[in-house]
Amino acid sequence: MPAAAMQVPPNCDLTLGMVCVDKSEPGRTVWRMPADERFTNPAGLVQGGFLAAFCDSAMGAATVTWARGRKVYSANAELKVSFLAPVRPQGSLTCTSEVLSGGGRVAFAEARVVDDDGRLVATASSTYILSDRA
């Protein structure tokens, strides 16, 4: 059975409104997404799961650019997110992600999310399993 084609950008990034604004340095990506009212919890704040998904997508992309010419799939093996400040549904969020270390099969990444005022609202770290793709 032939391998499924990879959709770029994936539906999850499209749903979040994510846009890559910088991927010029291997292993580092910068993304933006709207702090949209559609993503709020009953308290009227952006729900943490959307911030976690934002970090995961940004870090996953960083691991793919870090592979330096290798075509890889990158799968999240674990994820830790710290929510540092409430996010109101206004403006945009910026996530900067970077691969800290890794090898041929594993990459370790971190992410930082800031709001339009530069206020740090979340951080994340994750381990990604890399596998070759055709």
C-alpha positions in Angstrom: 0.0 0.0 0.0 1.5 3.4 -0.9 2.3 5.9 1.8 -0.3 8.7 2.3 0.7 12.1 1.0 1.6 14.6 3.7 -0.7 17.6 3.8 1.1 21.0 4.3 -0.2 22.9 6.0 -2.0 20.3 8.1 -5.7 20.8 9.1 -4.8 21.5 12.7 -2.6 24.5 11.7 -5.4 25.8 9.4 -8.0 25.4 12.2 -5.8 27.5 14.6 -5.0 30.1 11.9 -1.3 29.4 12.3 1.1 31.2 10.0 4.9 30.5 9.9 6.7 33.9 9.9 10.3 32.6 10.1 12.0 29.2 9.4 15.3 30.6 8.1 17.4 28.9 10.7 17.4 25.1 10.9 15.8 23.9 14.1 14.1 27.2 14.9 10.6 28.4 13.8 8.4 31.3 14.6 4.6 31.2 14.2 1.6 33.4 14.8 -2.0 32.6 15.4 -5.0 34.8 16.4 -6.1 34.7 20.0 -9.6 34.1 18.6 -12.8 34.0 20.6 -13.6 30.6 19.1 -10.8 29.2 21.3 -12.1 30.5 24.6 -13.3 28.5 27.6 -16.3 29.3 29.7 -14.3 32.0 31.6 -13.7 33.8 28.4 -10.0 33.0 28.2 -8.1 31.1 25.4 -8.3 27.5 26.5 -5.0 25.9 27.3 -5.4 23.0 24.9 -5.3 25.4 22.0 -2.0 26.9 23.3 -0.6 23.4 23.7 -1.6 22.6 20.1 0.1 25.8 19.0 3.3 24.9 20.8 3.2 21.3 19.5 2.8 22.3 15.9 5.5 24.9 16.1 8.0 22.5 17.8 7.1 19.7 15.4 7.9 22.1 12.5 11.2 23.0 14.1 12.2 19.4 14.3 11.5 18.9 10.6 13.7 21.9 9.7 16.4 20.6 12.1 16.7 17.3 10.2 18.7 19.3 7.6 17.8 17.8 4.3 16.5 14.5 5.6 12.8 14.0 4.9 11.3 13.0 8.2 8.0 12.5 10.0 8.1 14.0 13.5 5.8 12.5 16.1 5.4 13.9 19.6 6.3 11.4 22.3 5.5 13.6 25.3 4.6 17.2 25.9 4.8 19.5 29.0 3.1 22.9 28.9 3.2 25.6 31.6 0.5 28.3 31.4 2.0 31.5 32.8 -0.7 34.1 32.2 -4.3 34.3 31.1 -4.9 35.0 27.4 -7.8 37.2 26.4 -9.3 36.7 22.9 -7.8 39.7 21.2 -4.8 40.3 19.0 -2.3 37.5 18.1 0.1 35.1 19.8 3.6 34.4 18.7 5.3 31.0 19.3 9.1 30.7 19.0 10.3 27.1 19.0 13.7 25.6 18.9 15.4 22.2 18.9 17.8 22.1 21.8 19.4 18.7 21.2 18.9 15.4 19.3 20.2 12.7 17.1 19.0 10.6 14.2 15.8 9.3 15.8 15.0 11.8 18.6 14.8 15.6 18.9 14.2 17.7 22.1 12.5 21.0 21.6 11.2 24.0 23.6 8.7 26.7 22.8 7.7 30.1 24.2 4.4 31.9 23.5 4.0 35.6 23.9 1.1 38.0 23.3 1.1 41.2 21.3 2.6 43.1 24.3 5.5 40.6 24.5 4.1 39.1 27.7 5.2 35.4 28.1 1.9 33.5 28.4 3.1 29.8 28.0 6.2 27.7 27.6 6.5 24.1 26.5 9.0 21.3 26.0 8.7 18.1 24.1 10.4 15.0 22.8 9.9 14.1 19.2 10.5 10.8 17.5 11.9 11.2 13.9 11.3 8.6 11.2 12.4 8.8 7.6 9.8 9.4 4.9 10.1 8.9 1.2 
